[in-house]
Amino acid sequence: MWNQIYGSTTACTEAAPGIPLWYAHYDMNPSFSDFAAFGGWTTPSIKQYQGTNALCGLSVDRNWRP
């Protein structure tokens, strides 16, 4: 969405320094292999790779971090 909002993946690079990035891509793949740098972020911290999932009778989103 960054590109759609700012018009470029390199726009507003001052947003990233020191702020960890948690991004969502529901591809069922717990890795950062799909990540493309944007807005000054070159590496994410956490990925939400699966939305609404049942676990022990609860509804959860699944996240991954190395």
PQR file of N, CA, C, O and H, with PARSE charges and radii, in Angstrom:
ATOM      1  N   MET A   1       0.816  -1.197   0.000 -0.4000 1.5000
ATOM      2  CA  MET A   1       0.000   0.000   0.000 -0.0000 2.0000
ATOM      3  C   MET A   1       0.863   1.267   0.000  0.5500 1.7000
ATOM      4  O   MET A   1       0.388   2.340  -0.374 -0.5500 1.4000
ATOM      5  N   TRP A   2       2.125   1.148   0.417 -0.4000 1.5000
ATOM      6  CA  TRP A   2       3.002   2.319   0.491 -0.0000 2.0000
ATOM      7  C   TRP A   2       3.082   3.025  -0.849  0.5500 1.7000
ATOM      8  O   TRP A   2       2.958   4.248  -0.926 -0.5500 1.4000
ATOM      9  H   TRP A   2       2.511   0.277   0.721  0.4000 1.0000
ATOM     10  N   ASN A   3       3.289   2.250  -1.901 -0.4000 1.5000
ATOM     11  CA  ASN A   3       3.398   2.823  -3.235 -0.0000 2.0000
ATOM     12  C   ASN A   3       2.097   3.509  -3.650  0.5500 1.7000
ATOM     13  O   ASN A   3       2.133   4.569  -4.276 -0.5500 1.4000
ATOM     14  H   ASN A   3       3.390   1.257  -1.838  0.4000 1.0000
ATOM     15  N   GLN A   4       0.966   2.927  -3.315 -0.4000 1.5000
ATOM     16  CA  GLN A   4      -0.323   3.531  -3.656 -0.0000 2.0000
ATOM     17  C   GLN A   4      -0.569   4.815  -2.879  0.5500 1.7000
ATOM     18  O   GLN A   4      -1.141   5.763  -3.415 -0.5500 1.4000
ATOM     19  H   GLN A   4       0.936   2.067  -2.806  0.4000 1.0000
ATOM     20  N   ILE A   5      -0.145   4.853  -1.633 -0.4000 1.5000
ATOM     21  CA  ILE A   5      -0.357   6.036  -0.792 -0.0000 2.0000
ATOM     22  C   ILE A   5       0.612   7.161  -1.150  0.5500 1.7000
ATOM     23  O   ILE A   5       0.205   8.310  -1.321 -0.5500 1.4000
ATOM     24  H   ILE A   5       0.320   4.083  -1.198  0.4000 1.0000
ATOM     25  N   TYR A   6       1.909   6.818  -1.261 -0.4000 1.5000
ATOM     26  CA  TYR A   6       2.941   7.836  -1.488 -0.0000 2.0000
ATOM     27  C   TYR A   6       3.378   7.988  -2.933  0.5500 1.7000
ATOM     28  O   TYR A   6       4.071   8.947  -3.273 -0.5500 1.4000
ATOM     29  H   TYR A   6       2.240   5.884  -1.121  0.4000 1.0000
ATOM     30  N   GLY A   7       2.980   7.046  -3.794 -0.4000 1.5000
ATOM     31  CA  GLY A   7       3.333   7.149  -5.195 -0.0000 2.0000
ATOM     32  C   GLY A   7       4.686   6.568  -5.561  0.5500 1.7000
ATOM     33  O   GLY A   7       5.071   6.576  -6.731 -0.5500 1.4000
ATOM     34  H   GLY A   7       2.417   6.267  -3.518  0.4000 1.0000
ATOM     35  N   SER A   8       5.411   6.062  -4.572 -0.4000 1.5000
ATOM     36  CA  SER A   8       6.733   5.490  -4.825 -0.0000 2.0000
ATOM     37  C   SER A   8       7.165   4.666  -3.616  0.5500 1.7000
ATOM     38  O   SER A   8       6.827   5.001  -2.481 -0.5500 1.4000
ATOM     39  H   SER A   8       5.099   6.055  -3.622  0.4000 1.0000
ATOM     40  N   THR A   9       7.904   3.598  -3.855 -0.4000 1.5000
ATOM     41  CA  THR A   9       8.421   2.803  -2.728 -0.0000 2.0000
ATOM     42  C   THR A   9       9.571   3.510  -2.028  0.5500 1.7000
ATOM     43  O   THR A   9       9.949   3.127  -0.921 -0.5500 1.4000
ATOM     44  H   THR A   9       8.179   3.325  -4.777  0.4000 1.0000
ATOM     45  N   THR A  10      10.134   4.538  -2.660 -0.4000 1.5000
ATOM     46  CA  THR A  10      11.247   5.271  -2.051 -0.0000 2.0000
ATOM     47  C   THR A  10      10.803   6.587  -1.396  0.5500 1.7000
ATOM     48  O   THR A  10      11.636   7.339  -0.891 -0.5500 1.4000
ATOM     49  H   THR A  10       9.827   4.849  -3.559  0.4000 1.0000
ATOM     50  N   ALA A  11       9.515   6.859  -1.406 -0.4000 1.5000
ATOM     51  CA  ALA A  11       9.000   8.088  -0.792 -0.0000 2.0000
ATOM     52  C   ALA A  11       8.976   7.977   0.728  0.5500 1.7000
ATOM     53  O   ALA A  11       8.787   6.891   1.276 -0.5500 1.4000
ATOM     54  H   ALA A  11       8.839   6.247  -1.817  0.4000 1.0000
ATOM     55  N   CYS A  12       9.164   9.086   1.391 -0.4000 1.5000
ATOM     56  CA  CYS A  12       9.044   9.205   2.847 -0.0000 2.0000
ATOM     57  C   CYS A  12       9.985   8.256   3.591  0.5500 1.7000
ATOM     58  O   CYS A  12       9.569   7.577   4.530 -0.5500 1.4000
ATOM     59  H   CYS A  12       9.317   9.968   0.945  0.4000 1.0000
ATOM     60  N   THR A  13      11.229   8.210   3.181 -0.4000 1.5000
ATOM     61  CA  THR A  13      12.195   7.302   3.812 -0.0000 2.0000
ATOM     62  C   THR A  13      12.510   7.681   5.256  0.5500 1.7000
ATOM     63  O   THR A  13      13.078   6.875   5.993 -0.5500 1.4000
ATOM     64  H   THR A  13      11.567   8.762   2.419  0.4000 1.0000
ATOM     65  N   GLU A  14      12.154   8.877   5.664 -0.4000 1.5000
ATOM     66  CA  GLU A  14      12.408   9.278   7.059 -0.0000 2.0000
ATOM     67  C   GLU A  14      11.463   8.584   8.032  0.5500 1.7000
ATOM     68  O   GLU A  14      11.631   8.722   9.243 -0.5500 1.4000
ATOM     69  H   GLU A  14      11.692   9.531   5.065  0.4000 1.0000
ATOM     70  N   ALA A  15      10.479   7.848   7.539 -0.4000 1.5000
ATOM     71  CA  ALA A  15       9.535   7.131   8.413 -0.0000 2.0000
ATOM     72  C   ALA A  15      10.167   5.914   9.062  0.5500 1.7000
ATOM     73  O   ALA A  15       9.763   5.537  10.162 -0.5500 1.4000
ATOM     74  H   ALA A  15      10.343   7.736   6.555  0.4000 1.0000
ATOM     75  N   ALA A  16      11.137   5.293   8.426 -0.4000 1.5000
ATOM     76  CA  ALA A  16      11.646   3.989   8.849 -0.0000 2.0000
ATOM     77  C   ALA A  16      12.689   3.957   9.963  0.5500 1.7000
ATOM     78  O   ALA A  16      12.624   3.061  10.804 -0.5500 1.4000
ATOM     79  H   ALA A  16      11.465   5.599   7.533  0.4000 1.0000
ATOM     80  N   PRO A  17      13.634   4.869  10.016 -0.5600 1.5000
ATOM     81  CA  PRO A  17      14.747   4.702  10.962  0.2800 2.0000
ATOM     82  C   PRO A  17      14.305   4.448  12.408  0.5500 1.7000
ATOM     83  O   PRO A  17      13.577   5.237  13.010 -0.5500 1.4000
ATOM     84  N   GLY A  18      14.772   3.323  12.932 -0.4000 1.5000
ATOM     85  CA  GLY A  18      14.503   2.982  14.323 -0.0000 2.0000
ATOM     86  C   GLY A  18      13.131   2.394  14.601  0.5500 1.7000
ATOM     87  O   GLY A  18      12.834   2.051  15.746 -0.5500 1.4000
ATOM     88  H   GLY A  18      15.363   2.682  12.442  0.4000 1.0000
ATOM     89  N   ILE A  19      12.292   2.269  13.594 -0.4000 1.5000
ATOM     90  CA  ILE A  19      10.950   1.734  13.802 -0.0000 2.0000
ATOM     91  C   ILE A  19      10.871   0.334  13.202  0.5500 1.7000
ATOM     92  O   ILE A  19      11.045   0.173  11.994 -0.5500 1.4000
ATOM     93  H   ILE A  19      12.533   2.548  12.664  0.4000 1.0000
ATOM     94  N   PRO A  20      10.607  -0.689  14.034 -0.5600 1.5000
ATOM     95  CA  PRO A  20      10.500  -2.045  13.488  0.2800 2.0000
ATOM     96  C   PRO A  20       9.265  -2.177  12.602  0.5500 1.7000
ATOM     97  O   PRO A  20       8.236  -1.552  12.858 -0.5500 1.4000
ATOM     98  N   LEU A  21       9.376  -2.986  11.572 -0.4000 1.5000
ATOM     99  CA  LEU A  21       8.278  -3.174  10.635 -0.0000 2.0000
ATOM    100  C   LEU A  21       7.629  -4.535  10.835  0.5500 1.7000
ATOM    101  O   LEU A  21       8.301  -5.567  10.829 -0.5500 1.4000
ATOM    102  H   LEU A  21      10.212  -3.494  11.364  0.4000 1.0000
ATOM    103  N   TRP A  22       6.321  -4.522  11.010 -0.4000 1.5000
ATOM    104  CA  TRP A  22       5.507  -5.727  11.088 -0.0000 2.0000
ATOM    105  C   TRP A  22       4.552  -5.644   9.903  0.5500 1.7000
ATOM    106  O   TRP A  22       3.692  -4.764   9.861 -0.5500 1.4000
ATOM    107  H   TRP A  22       5.775  -3.685  11.014  0.4000 1.0000
ATOM    108  N   TYR A  23       4.695  -6.546   8.949 -0.4000 1.5000
ATOM    109  CA  TYR A  23       3.869  -6.471   7.750 -0.0000 2.0000
ATOM    110  C   TYR A  23       3.046  -7.744   7.573  0.5500 1.7000
ATOM    111  O   TYR A  23       3.399  -8.806   8.088 -0.5500 1.4000
ATOM    112  H   TYR A  23       5.394  -7.260   8.983  0.4000 1.0000
ATOM    113  N   ALA A  24       1.962  -7.618   6.848 -0.4000 1.5000
ATOM    114  CA  ALA A  24       1.081  -8.759   6.591 -0.0000 2.0000
ATOM    115  C   ALA A  24       1.100  -9.135   5.119  0.5500 1.7000
ATOM    116  O   ALA A  24       0.967  -8.284   4.239 -0.5500 1.4000
ATOM    117  H   ALA A  24       1.676  -6.756   6.430  0.4000 1.0000
ATOM    118  N   HIS A  25       1.265 -10.411   4.874 -0.4000 1.5000
ATOM    119  CA  HIS A  25       1.115 -10.989   3.537 -0.0000 2.0000
ATOM    120  C   HIS A  25       0.651 -12.420   3.751  0.5500 1.7000
ATOM    121  O   HIS A  25       1.443 -13.292   4.110 -0.5500 1.4000
ATOM    122  H   HIS A  25       1.373 -11.103   5.588  0.4000 1.0000
ATOM    123  N   TYR A  26      -0.609 -12.651   3.532 -0.4000 1.5000
ATOM    124  CA  TYR A  26      -1.217 -13.943   3.839 -0.0000 2.0000
ATOM    125  C   TYR A  26      -0.919 -14.960   2.746  0.5500 1.7000
ATOM    126  O   TYR A  26      -1.795 -15.330   1.965 -0.5500 1.4000
ATOM    127  H   TYR A  26      -1.251 -11.943   3.240  0.4000 1.0000
ATOM    128  N   ASP A  27       0.320 -15.399   2.705 -0.4000 1.5000
ATOM    129  CA  ASP A  27       0.764 -16.345   1.694 -0.0000 2.0000
ATOM    130  C   ASP A  27       1.092 -17.724   2.279  0.5500 1.7000
ATOM    131  O   ASP A  27       1.600 -18.598   1.575 -0.5500 1.4000
ATOM    132  H   ASP A  27       1.032 -15.098   3.339  0.4000 1.0000
ATOM    133  N   MET A  28       0.801 -17.910   3.558 -0.4000 1.5000
ATOM    134  CA  MET A  28       1.051 -19.182   4.251 -0.0000 2.0000
ATOM    135  C   MET A  28       2.539 -19.540   4.294  0.5500 1.7000
ATOM    136  O   MET A  28       2.888 -20.708   4.464 -0.5500 1.4000
ATOM    137  H   MET A  28       0.388 -17.200   4.129  0.4000 1.0000
ATOM    138  N   ASN A  29       3.408 -18.554   4.142 -0.4000 1.5000
ATOM    139  CA  ASN A  29       4.850 -18.786   4.094 -0.0000 2.0000
ATOM    140  C   ASN A  29       5.534 -18.012   5.219  0.5500 1.7000
ATOM    141  O   ASN A  29       5.722 -16.801   5.104 -0.5500 1.4000
ATOM    142  H   ASN A  29       3.124 -17.605   4.004  0.4000 1.0000
ATOM    143  N   PRO A  30       5.908 -18.692   6.303 -0.5600 1.5000
ATOM    144  CA  PRO A  30       6.563 -18.010   7.416  0.2800 2.0000
ATOM    145  C   PRO A  30       8.032 -17.690   7.107  0.5500 1.7000
ATOM    146  O   PRO A  30       8.945 -18.321   7.637 -0.5500 1.4000
ATOM    147  N   SER A  31       8.230 -16.707   6.248 -0.4000 1.5000
ATOM    148  CA  SER A  31       9.572 -16.235   5.912 -0.0000 2.0000
ATOM    149  C   SER A  31       9.454 -14.816   5.349  0.5500 1.7000
ATOM    150  O   SER A  31       8.356 -14.344   5.054 -0.5500 1.4000
ATOM    151  H   SER A  31       7.488 -16.194   5.817  0.4000 1.0000
ATOM    152  N   PHE A  32      10.583 -14.155   5.206 -0.4000 1.5000
ATOM    153  CA  PHE A  32      10.608 -12.814   4.621 -0.0000 2.0000
ATOM    154  C   PHE A  32      10.954 -12.865   3.130  0.5500 1.7000
ATOM    155  O   PHE A  32      11.306 -11.839   2.547 -0.5500 1.4000
ATOM    156  H   PHE A  32      11.475 -14.539   5.446  0.4000 1.0000
ATOM    157  N   SER A  33      10.862 -14.029   2.513 -0.4000 1.5000
ATOM    158  CA  SER A  33      11.277 -14.187   1.121 -0.0000 2.0000
ATOM    159  C   SER A  33      10.474 -13.319   0.150  0.5500 1.7000
ATOM    160  O   SER A  33      10.936 -13.061  -0.961 -0.5500 1.4000
ATOM    161  H   SER A  33      10.576 -14.863   2.986  0.4000 1.0000
ATOM    162  N   ASP A  34       9.298 -12.871   0.542 -0.4000 1.5000
ATOM    163  CA  ASP A  34       8.440 -12.046  -0.312 -0.0000 2.0000
ATOM    164  C   ASP A  34       8.642 -10.551  -0.094  0.5500 1.7000
ATOM    165  O   ASP A  34       8.044  -9.744  -0.806 -0.5500 1.4000
ATOM    166  H   ASP A  34       8.923 -13.081   1.445  0.4000 1.0000
ATOM    167  N   PHE A  35       9.463 -10.168   0.862 -0.4000 1.5000
ATOM    168  CA  PHE A  35       9.597  -8.760   1.232 -0.0000 2.0000
ATOM    169  C   PHE A  35      10.373  -7.963   0.194  0.5500 1.7000
ATOM    170  O   PHE A  35      11.411  -8.404  -0.300 -0.5500 1.4000
ATOM    171  H   PHE A  35       9.949 -10.823   1.440  0.4000 1.0000
ATOM    172  N   ALA A  36       9.856  -6.790  -0.127 -0.4000 1.5000
ATOM    173  CA  ALA A  36      10.542  -5.834  -0.998 -0.0000 2.0000
ATOM    174  C   ALA A  36      10.693  -4.525  -0.220  0.5500 1.7000
ATOM    175  O   ALA A  36       9.724  -4.023   0.350 -0.5500 1.4000
ATOM    176  H   ALA A  36       9.012  -6.433   0.274  0.4000 1.0000
ATOM    177  N   ALA A  37      11.891  -3.983  -0.199 -0.4000 1.5000
ATOM    178  CA  ALA A  37      12.174  -2.755   0.547 -0.0000 2.0000
ATOM    179  C   ALA A  37      11.261  -1.612   0.106  0.5500 1.7000
ATOM    180  O   ALA A  37      10.921  -1.489  -1.071 -0.5500 1.4000
ATOM    181  H   ALA A  37      12.678  -4.390  -0.662  0.4000 1.0000
ATOM    182  N   PHE A  38      10.872  -0.779   1.075 -0.4000 1.5000
ATOM    183  CA  PHE A  38      10.048   0.405   0.777 -0.0000 2.0000
ATOM    184  C   PHE A  38      10.168   1.385   1.915  0.5500 1.7000
ATOM    185  O   PHE A  38      10.460   0.999   3.047 -0.5500 1.4000
ATOM    186  H   PHE A  38      11.149  -0.880   2.031  0.4000 1.0000
ATOM    187  N   GLY A  39       9.946   2.650   1.625 -0.4000 1.5000
ATOM    188  CA  GLY A  39       9.886   3.702   2.623 -0.0000 2.0000
ATOM    189  C   GLY A  39      11.053   3.771   3.583  0.5500 1.7000
ATOM    190  O   GLY A  39      10.904   4.299   4.685 -0.5500 1.4000
ATOM    191  H   GLY A  39       9.709   2.964   0.706  0.4000 1.0000
ATOM    192  N   GLY A  40      12.206   3.258   3.204 -0.4000 1.5000
ATOM    193  CA  GLY A  40      13.373   3.277   4.075 -0.0000 2.0000
ATOM    194  C   GLY A  40      13.581   1.972   4.829  0.5500 1.7000
ATOM    195  O   GLY A  40      14.655   1.760   5.391 -0.5500 1.4000
ATOM    196  H   GLY A  40      12.328   2.829   2.309  0.4000 1.0000
ATOM    197  N   TRP A  41      12.587   1.093   4.857 -0.4000 1.5000
ATOM    198  CA  TRP A  41      12.754  -0.210   5.500 -0.0000 2.0000
ATOM    199  C   TRP A  41      13.450  -1.148   4.533  0.5500 1.7000
ATOM    200  O   TRP A  41      13.023  -1.288   3.387 -0.5500 1.4000
ATOM    201  H   TRP A  41      11.714   1.266   4.400  0.4000 1.0000
ATOM    202  N   THR A  42      14.504  -1.783   4.977 -0.4000 1.5000
ATOM    203  CA  THR A  42      15.208  -2.746   4.150 -0.0000 2.0000
ATOM    204  C   THR A  42      15.009  -4.174   4.661  0.5500 1.7000
ATOM    205  O   THR A  42      15.204  -5.140   3.924 -0.5500 1.4000
ATOM    206  H   THR A  42      14.851  -1.669   5.908  0.4000 1.0000
ATOM    207  N   THR A  43      14.621  -4.293   5.922 -0.4000 1.5000
ATOM    208  CA  THR A  43      14.380  -5.589   6.544 -0.0000 2.0000
ATOM    209  C   THR A  43      13.210  -5.471   7.513  0.5500 1.7000
ATOM    210  O   THR A  43      13.178  -4.545   8.324 -0.5500 1.4000
ATOM    211  H   THR A  43      14.462  -3.509   6.521  0.4000 1.0000
ATOM    212  N   PRO A  44      12.257  -6.379   7.447 -0.5600 1.5000
ATOM    213  CA  PRO A  44      11.146  -6.351   8.401  0.2800 2.0000
ATOM    214  C   PRO A  44      11.537  -7.043   9.708  0.5500 1.7000
ATOM    215  O   PRO A  44      12.574  -7.701   9.787 -0.5500 1.4000
ATOM    216  N   SER A  45      10.705  -6.888  10.716 -0.4000 1.5000
ATOM    217  CA  SER A  45      10.919  -7.550  12.001 -0.0000 2.0000
ATOM    218  C   SER A  45       9.994  -8.743  12.186  0.5500 1.7000
ATOM    219  O   SER A  45      10.401  -9.780  12.709 -0.5500 1.4000
ATOM    220  H   SER A  45       9.863  -6.354  10.652  0.4000 1.0000
ATOM    221  N   ILE A  46       8.743  -8.588  11.753 -0.4000 1.5000
ATOM    222  CA  ILE A  46       7.728  -9.629  11.926 -0.0000 2.0000
ATOM    223  C   ILE A  46       6.835  -9.667  10.694  0.5500 1.7000
ATOM    224  O   ILE A  46       6.550  -8.637  10.083 -0.5500 1.4000
ATOM    225  H   ILE A  46       8.412  -7.745  11.329  0.4000 1.0000
ATOM    226  N   LYS A  47       6.404 -10.860  10.345 -0.4000 1.5000
ATOM    227  CA  LYS A  47       5.466 -11.028   9.231 -0.0000 2.0000
ATOM    228  C   LYS A  47       4.223 -11.766   9.722  0.5500 1.7000
ATOM    229  O   LYS A  47       4.327 -12.800  10.381 -0.5500 1.4000
ATOM    230  H   LYS A  47       6.635 -11.696  10.842  0.4000 1.0000
ATOM    231  N   GLN A  48       3.071 -11.237   9.403 -0.4000 1.5000
ATOM    232  CA  GLN A  48       1.816 -11.941   9.634 -0.0000 2.0000
ATOM    233  C   GLN A  48       1.524 -12.701   8.341  0.5500 1.7000
ATOM    234  O   GLN A  48       1.197 -12.098   7.319 -0.5500 1.4000
ATOM    235  H   GLN A  48       2.987 -10.397   8.868  0.4000 1.0000
ATOM    236  N   TYR A  49       1.646 -14.025   8.396 -0.4000 1.5000
ATOM    237  CA  TYR A  49       1.560 -14.823   7.175 -0.0000 2.0000
ATOM    238  C   TYR A  49       0.252 -15.582   7.005  0.5500 1.7000
ATOM    239  O   TYR A  49       0.002 -16.163   5.949 -0.5500 1.4000
ATOM    240  H   TYR A  49       1.912 -14.514   9.226  0.4000 1.0000
ATOM    241  N   GLN A  50      -0.585 -15.579   8.039 -0.4000 1.5000
ATOM    242  CA  GLN A  50      -1.878 -16.256   7.933 -0.0000 2.0000
ATOM    243  C   GLN A  50      -2.879 -15.530   8.807  0.5500 1.7000
ATOM    244  O   GLN A  50      -2.634 -15.299   9.991 -0.5500 1.4000
ATOM    245  H   GLN A  50      -0.382 -15.107   8.897  0.4000 1.0000
ATOM    246  N   GLY A  51      -3.996 -15.174   8.225 -0.4000 1.5000
ATOM    247  CA  GLY A  51      -5.055 -14.507   8.971 -0.0000 2.0000
ATOM    248  C   GLY A  51      -6.006 -15.511   9.591  0.5500 1.7000
ATOM    249  O   GLY A  51      -5.882 -16.715   9.367 -0.5500 1.4000
ATOM    250  H   GLY A  51      -4.196 -15.361   7.263  0.4000 1.0000
ATOM    251  N   THR A  52      -6.927 -15.030  10.347 -0.4000 1.5000
ATOM    252  CA  THR A  52      -7.945 -15.780  11.071 -0.0000 2.0000
ATOM    253  C   THR A  52      -7.808 -17.297  10.942  0.5500 1.7000
ATOM    254  O   THR A  52      -8.152 -17.893   9.921 -0.5500 1.4000
ATOM    255  H   THR A  52      -7.028 -14.052  10.529  0.4000 1.0000
ATOM    256  N   ASN A  53      -7.297 -17.892  12.010 -0.4000 1.5000
ATOM    257  CA  ASN A  53      -7.010 -19.312  12.065 -0.0000 2.0000
ATOM    258  C   ASN A  53      -7.437 -19.832  13.424  0.5500 1.7000
ATOM    259  O   ASN A  53      -7.277 -19.137  14.427 -0.5500 1.4000
ATOM    260  H   ASN A  53      -7.017 -17.408  12.839  0.4000 1.0000
ATOM    261  N   ALA A  54      -7.975 -21.036  13.477 -0.4000 1.5000
ATOM    262  CA  ALA A  54      -8.390 -21.621  14.759 -0.0000 2.0000
ATOM    263  C   ALA A  54      -7.191 -22.285  15.433  0.5500 1.7000
ATOM    264  O   ALA A  54      -6.454 -23.044  14.803 -0.5500 1.4000
ATOM    265  H   ALA A  54      -8.105 -21.601  12.662  0.4000 1.0000
ATOM    266  N   LEU A  55      -7.005 -21.997  16.706 -0.4000 1.5000
ATOM    267  CA  LEU A  55      -5.940 -22.605  17.495 -0.0000 2.0000
ATOM    268  C   LEU A  55      -6.442 -22.766  18.916  0.5500 1.7000
ATOM    269  O   LEU A  55      -6.719 -21.777  19.595 -0.5500 1.4000
ATOM    270  H   LEU A  55      -7.603 -21.381  17.218  0.4000 1.0000
ATOM    271  N   CYS A  56      -6.560 -23.979  19.361 -0.4000 1.5000
ATOM    272  CA  CYS A  56      -7.029 -24.281  20.719 -0.0000 2.0000
ATOM    273  C   CYS A  56      -8.367 -23.615  21.015  0.5500 1.7000
ATOM    274  O   CYS A  56      -8.589 -23.125  22.123 -0.5500 1.4000
ATOM    275  H   CYS A  56      -6.335 -24.783  18.810  0.4000 1.0000
ATOM    276  N   GLY A  57      -9.246 -23.596  20.040 -0.4000 1.5000
ATOM    277  CA  GLY A  57     -10.571 -23.028  20.222 -0.0000 2.0000
ATOM    278  C   GLY A  57     -10.639 -21.515  20.129  0.5500 1.7000
ATOM    279  O   GLY A  57     -11.693 -20.928  20.369 -0.5500 1.4000
ATOM    280  H   GLY A  57      -9.065 -23.994  19.140  0.4000 1.0000
ATOM    281  N   LEU A  58      -9.529 -20.875  19.784 -0.4000 1.5000
ATOM    282  CA  LEU A  58      -9.487 -19.417  19.647 -0.0000 2.0000
ATOM    283  C   LEU A  58      -9.239 -19.040  18.192  0.5500 1.7000
ATOM    284  O   LEU A  58      -8.723 -19.840  17.412 -0.5500 1.4000
ATOM    285  H   LEU A  58      -8.672 -21.352  19.589  0.4000 1.0000
ATOM    286  N   SER A  59      -9.607 -17.833  17.841 -0.4000 1.5000
ATOM    287  CA  SER A  59      -9.328 -17.304  16.517 -0.0000 2.0000
ATOM    288  C   SER A  59      -8.077 -16.444  16.592  0.5500 1.7000
ATOM    289  O   SER A  59      -8.042 -15.449  17.315 -0.5500 1.4000
ATOM    290  H   SER A  59     -10.026 -17.183  18.475  0.4000 1.0000
ATOM    291  N   VAL A  60      -7.044 -16.832  15.840 -0.4000 1.5000
ATOM    292  CA  VAL A  60      -5.767 -16.113  15.904 -0.0000 2.0000
ATOM    293  C   VAL A  60      -5.241 -15.833  14.500  0.5500 1.7000
ATOM    294  O   VAL A  60      -5.644 -16.484  13.537 -0.5500 1.4000
ATOM    295  H   VAL A  60      -7.072 -17.640  15.252  0.4000 1.0000
ATOM    296  N   ASP A  61      -4.348 -14.870  14.392 -0.4000 1.5000
ATOM    297  CA  ASP A  61      -3.568 -14.634  13.184 -0.0000 2.0000
ATOM    298  C   ASP A  61      -2.182 -15.191  13.468  0.5500 1.7000
ATOM    299  O   ASP A  61      -1.672 -15.057  14.580 -0.5500 1.4000
ATOM    300  H   ASP A  61      -4.021 -14.340  15.175  0.4000 1.0000
ATOM    301  N   ARG A  62      -1.579 -15.808  12.478 -0.4000 1.5000
ATOM    302  CA  ARG A  62      -0.251 -16.378  12.682 -0.0000 2.0000
ATOM    303  C   ARG A  62       0.818 -15.421  12.191  0.5500 1.7000
ATOM    304  O   ARG A  62       0.726 -14.855  11.102 -0.5500 1.4000
ATOM    305  H   ARG A  62      -1.993 -15.917  11.575  0.4000 1.0000
ATOM    306  N   ASN A  63       1.845 -15.256  13.034 -0.4000 1.5000
ATOM    307  CA  ASN A  63       2.958 -14.348  12.764 -0.0000 2.0000
ATOM    308  C   ASN A  63       4.264 -15.110  12.835  0.5500 1.7000
ATOM    309  O   ASN A  63       4.345 -16.172  13.452 -0.5500 1.4000
ATOM    310  H   ASN A  63       1.920 -15.717  13.919  0.4000 1.0000
ATOM    311  N   TRP A  64       5.290 -14.557  12.197 -0.4000 1.5000
ATOM    312  CA  TRP A  64       6.623 -15.191  12.194 -0.0000 2.0000
ATOM    313  C   TRP A  64       7.674 -14.123  12.345  0.5500 1.7000
ATOM    314  O   TRP A  64       7.557 -13.018  11.815 -0.5500 1.4000
ATOM    315  H   TRP A  64       5.225 -13.695  11.695  0.4000 1.0000
ATOM    316  N   ARG A  65       8.709 -14.483  13.086 -0.4000 1.5000
ATOM    317  CA  ARG A  65       9.921 -13.649  13.156 -0.0000 2.0000
ATOM    318  C   ARG A  65      11.109 -14.582  13.350  0.5500 1.7000
ATOM    319  O   ARG A  65      11.002 -15.598  14.036 -0.5500 1.4000
ATOM    320  H   ARG A  65       8.804 -15.381  13.516  0.4000 1.0000
ATOM    321  N   PRO A  66      12.222 -14.239  12.753 -0.5600 1.5000
ATOM    322  CA  PRO A  66      13.393 -15.134  12.866  0.2800 2.0000
ATOM    323  C   PRO A  66      13.970 -15.125  14.270  0.5500 1.7000
ATOM    324  O   PRO A  66      14.952 -15.818  14.539 -0.5500 1.4000
TER
END
